[in-house]
Amino acid sequence: MATYDWSKFGLHIPEMMLPKEGTDYFKWAVVACDQYTSEPEYWDKVEEIVGDAPSALRLMLPELYLDKPDEADRIKAVRAAMDKYLADGTLRKMEPGCMLIKRTAEGRSRLGLVIATDLEAYDFTKGSQSLTRATEGTVVERIPPRLRIRGDAPIEMPHIIILIDDPDKTVIEPLVDQPKDVIYDTDLMMDGGHITGCFIKEKNLAGAQEALSALYDKAEAKYGAGHVIFQAMGDGNHSLATAKTAWENIKKTLSPEEIEGHPARYALCEIENIHDEGIVFEPIHRVIFAKEGQSGMDLVEKVVSLLDKFNGKAYLASDDVKAPEGAFEIPYLTSSAKGKIIIEQPENKLEVGALQHVLDIMVKEEKCCDIDYIHGTDAVAKLSAREGNAGFMLPAMDKFMLFPAVAADGALPRKTFSMGEANEKRYYIETRYIAK
């Protein structure tokens, strides 16, 4: 069987670090830091569950706490926990290899392969034709707070999911039959479902290498040499952008020889096949929060006014009004009313693009409100019921449009889709040493 250089595919076989044998994985595994950012009660409950047990909770900072007065103290505590876990053996280093993941949540199961992505094969700048492609516009203002956490951290624990377009299921799925060792098999806290992780040594990944090579050749034939979109970000766009920025800063201090082997050149990730039946694209809804004593309906009316100005005729309607053919419908919720916004002859291709444009104006330019991105209609309803808030529901994107859309038009509007609901997001388990 032929072997290939993993760098051809923008990948790298990592030496992962995992908690020592005997660790309670139920308390160790914690959902991605960018979830439940408007629900402090969620993270309070996680804290209660974890208690004094070893946990990934100690190695991350929920984004709920970014830019809060005690942020610096929390980051200091994260650094201290990293040093402690490295020194006392809480974390153990594995030989080179990957983790085959089976995740079940909300009645769906999906497979994934924990591997490392080569940051030299990724570029999040607008118009990039990098092998690994950003799928949403990167908000550079969101990188510095995350850099404060990654910065000089000795280990990484990203929640990045990268998608491959493998309709014949040749890369990940056959690994089920490869020799492997079950490392963890546990339920996940806070309705996260169940996860099983099986370690596969590098020598048993040759079949995946060969399948990736064939997949690469097909992508090159489809999109043309120099324009291959081989991997598309599924989740963690800003996490990977932060890793890239940190690497570019480190790279300035290195010789060409040091660049080749530096561990910070890579970022741990999970690759998944977009054709896996367990992968479902859910919409990401918006909730905005008034700053200046306005009501939720004041905010809704402001949204409609800006949509009418920038994106075609827009107006409010009740739920039973049928929109004209080709129009957008965006349901809204406040503490006092609900209905939908209709946009006739919209200029944007997607509802999310039209809405995000005007919300950016309100948040960044007019500074009349704050915004959060919400998974799940129940959470939107809960937040929108509070005075001064307004929620907007968006439709789901067809997942099979992702690769063609990004190849043709570049990055999609920010927060266009979510791979499942919040409780289906990646839970932190594997880590990797990134200091030289």
N, C-alpha and C positions, 0 to 999 in steps of 0.2 A: 504494500500500500504506500502511495506517495505521501510525503510529508511536506508541509509548507510553513513558511515563516508567518507566525501569527500577526506580525506587524502589517502584513499585506492587507489584513482585514481591519486594521485599527484596533487590534486586541492584544492582550498580554496575559500569560498564565501567572496568577498571583501566588504569593505565599500568604495565605490568609491567617488571621488570628481569631481564635474562638475561645469562649470561656472554658475553663478547665472541667474535666470530667466530674460529674456530680452536681454541677450547677443546675439550679431550677430554671429551665428555659422559659417557663410561663412568666416568671418575674424578670428574667433577663430581656426578653424581646419586647420592644416598645415601638409604637407606630411612628411614622415619619414626623419630623419636627414641624413641618408646615401644615399640619392638620389641626383642626379644632382651635383655630387662632382667635375665635371670638367666644370660646366656651371654656373659661378657666376651671369650671367645675369638672370637666373631663380630666384635666391634668392634675387636679387635686385628688381625684379618685385614683389615678395611676400612682401618685405618690403614696397614697394609703396602701395600695396593693403591694408595692415594692418594699416599703419599709426599709430595713437595714440590709436586705439581700443584695448580692452583686447584681447589677442591672445596667443595661445600655442607657437607661434614664440618666445615669450619672455621667455619661460620656457625650451627652447632647444637650442643646438648649432649645426647648420648644419656642417657636417663633412668636408665640404669645408674649414672651418676655423681651423681645428685641426692642431696643430704644426706650426701655423702662429705666427708672432711676437706679435699680440694683443690677442692671445688666452686667456691669464690669465685675461685680462680686460673683455673679452666677458663672461667668466665663472662667474666672479664677478657680472656682470650685470644680468646673469641668476639667481644667488642666490638671488640678491636683488629683482628681480621680483617675485620669489617664496614667499619670506617673505611678500612682499607687497600684493600679491593676497590672501595670507592666512589671513593677518591682516585686509584688507579692505572689506572682504566678496565677492571678485570676485569669489572665489571658495567656493562651498557649499558641505557639507558632506551628502551623501545619507545613508539610512539604508542598512543593508546587503542585497545584491542582485546582479543580473547580468544584463547586457545590451544585448538585442537581436538586432543584427545589420543586416540591409539589405543594401548592397553596390552595386551600379550599375555604371559601367564604360565600355567604349569601347563596348557597346551593350550587356554586360554580367552582370548578377546579381548573387550575392552569399550571403549566410547567415553566420553569425558568432555569437559567444557568448563571450562577454567580461567577464572574470572571472580572478582568480589569480592562478598561478601555484606554487606549493610547491617546493622550491629550494632544499629541502632535498631529493626530488625524481628525481633530475637531476644532472648529472655529465658529463662534457664535455671532460674528459681525454680520451685518445685513448684506445679503447677496453672496454669502460664502457658498462655495461648491465643495466643502470638505466632505470626506468620506462618511463621517458621522455628522448628521445634520440636525441643527436646532429646528424644532417644529413650531416654536412660538417666538415672538419678538422678545429679546432679552432687555429687561429694564435695568440699565447699568446702575441705577441708584440702589437697587436691591443687593448688589454685590458687596459693597463695603461692610455692612453689618455682618454678613456671613464670613467675610475675610477675617473679621475680628475673632471669629471662633476657629476657623481653619488655620489661619495665619501660621504660627510656629507650632501648631499641635503635632505631637509625635505620632498620632494614629488618626485614621479617617474611618468614617462610618456612614457613607452616603446612602441615600435612598433612591439612587438613579436606576431607572428602568429604560433600556434601549431596545427598540423593536427591530426585528428583521422580517423581511418579506419572503417567506418560504412556504409557498402554497402546497408543495409536495411533502412537507414536514420531514426534511432530510437531515437537519442539523441537531436540534435539541431532542426531539422525540425518540430517535434510536438509542440515545444514551440510557434510556430506561433499562436496556438489556446489557449494558456494560458492567464489568465488575465494579462494585462500589461498597462503601461502608456507611451505614446509617449513623449519623452523628447526632441528630435530634429529631424528635417526633413528638410534638406538643400542641396543645391548644394555645391560643393566643388571647391575652387579656382584652377586656372591653369589647367583646363581640367581634374579635378579629378572626374567628374561624380556627383553622388548624393548619399546621405547616410541618412538612417532613423535609429534612435536608440530608442528602447522601453525598459523601465525598468521593470524587473520581480523580485518580492520580493522572498526572500529565501524560504518561505513556498510554493511557486508555482513551485519549482524546483524539487520536489520529483520524478516526472516522469522521469526527466533527470537523476537523481541519479540511479533509478532502471535500466534504459536503459544502463547506463555506467557500472553498475555491471555485467549485462548480457554480454556486450561487452568485459569486462575484462576477464570473464570466457572463452569466445571464444578465446581470445588472448593467454591465458594461455594454453589452449588445443592445439593451433596451434604451439606455439613456445616453450612450456615446462616451468614448474615452475622455476622461477629464471632467465628466459631469455625473459620475456615478453617485447616486444616493443609495448607499449600501445599508446604512443603519439610521434610524430616525428616533429621536427622543420620544419616549412614551411618558416619562415622568421624571421630575427632578431637573428640569431645564436650568434653573438658577443654581442648583447644587453643582451641576457640572460646569456651568459658567464660572462659578467661584473657584472650583478646582483648577480650571484652565487659567484664571487670572493669577492664582497663587503660584502655579507652575511657571508662568511667564515671568513673574517677579523673581523666582528662584533661579530660573535659567540664565538671567542676566549675570549671575555671579559664578557661572560654571564654565569650564572648558568644554570643547566639543566632546572629548572623551567622557567627561563626567555627565554630560547631558544624556548620553546613550544609556547609562545604567542607573540613573537616579530614580528612586522609588516614587518621588512626587510627580514624575512624568506620567504616571498612570492613576486612574481613579477606579475604585471598586464599583462594580455595577452588576445588574442582573439583565441578561438579554432574554427576550421572550419573542415568540413567533406571533405576529399579528393574526395569523390564521388559526391560532389556538381558539377553540370554541369557548374556552373559559374567559377570554378577554372580551370585555364589553366596554364600549366608550359611553360614559355618562356625561351629561352636561355639567358645567361649572356655573352656578348661579351667582348673582351679585346682590349684596346688601349694602346700602349706603347709610351713613349715620350723620345727621345734621350737626353742624358746629355752632350755629348762631340762633338757636331757639326756633328754628323752622319746624313745621310739621312734616310728617312723612309725605303728605299730599303736596306740600310746597315743593319738595324735592322731585316728586313724580312730574309735576307740571313743568318744572325747570328742564327735566330730561326731555319731555315732549317738545318744548320750545326749541331746544338745541337740535333735536332730531329733525324737526321741521325746517330748521335753518340749513342744516348741513347734509341731510340725507333723503330729501323728498318729503312729500306731504305726510305729516304725522299728527295723530289725534288719539284721544282717549275713547274707549268704547266699553260697553258692558260685555260680560262673558258670552252672551247669546248672540252678539252681532257677528255676522260672517264677513270676513275680510275679502276684498276683491282678489281675483286671481293674480298671483305673483307678488302679493303684498306680504310683508312680515307681520307676525303677531308676537308680541312680547307680553306675557301676563305680568301684572304687578300686584304687590300686596303692601298695605300699610295698616296701622292700628285702627283706622276708621273706614277703609274702603278697599275694594279689590276690583280688578277688571283687566283690561289689556290695552296695550299701545299698538295701534295699527300704523304701519309705515307703507304708504303706497309708492310704487315704482322706486324701490330702494336702490341706491347707488352701490352699496356694499354687496359682496357675494354672500355673506353670512350675517345672521342676526347679531351674533356676538361682535362682529366688526363694527356695525352701526352703533350698537349700544356702548361698546368700550370707548369709542372715539369721544362721545359726549361725556361719559363719566370721567375720562381723563381730563377733559376741560374743567369740569366741576371740581375735581380733586386737586389737580396740579396748578391750574391757572386761576380759577376763581376761589379756590380754597374754601368752599362753602360746606364741604362734607368730607368724611373719610369713607373708605371702601374696604370690604372684605369679600373674599371669594369662597363660596359655600358649596359643599357637596351635600346633596339630599334636600328634598323639598320640605321635610319636617323641620330641619334646622332653619331654613329660610322663613317658614311660617312663624317659628318661635321668635326669631330675631325681629321680624317685621312687625310683630304685635306690640313692640315697644314704641312709645311715642318718640317721634323724631327720626324713625328709621323707615326705609322703603326697600322692598325686595323685588327683584326682577328674575323671572324664570326663563331659561334659555333651552332650546331643543338640543338633542344629542346629535353628534356628527357621525356619519357612516364611517366606520373605521377603515374600510377598504379604499376610502378616498384619501387617506393620509399620505401615502407615498406619492401618488400622482399629483396631489395638490401641492405638496412641498417641492417636488421636482419642477413643477410648472411655474409656481408663483412665489416660492420661497417660504419663509416662516409665516405661520398663521397668526391671526390676532391672539394676543395674550390670553391665556386661560380659556382656550377654545374647547378643550375636552379634558375629561378625567378618566383614567383607567379604573373604573369602578367607583363605588362610594368611598367615603373617608375610611371606614373600617376595613376596606379591602386593600388599602395602600400597603406599601412595603413596610414591614417591621424590621427594625435594626437587630441584626444577630451577628453577622460576620464583621470583622474589622480588619485593618491592614496597617502595618507600620510604614510611615511615609517620610520619616526623618532619615537623613543619610548617616 
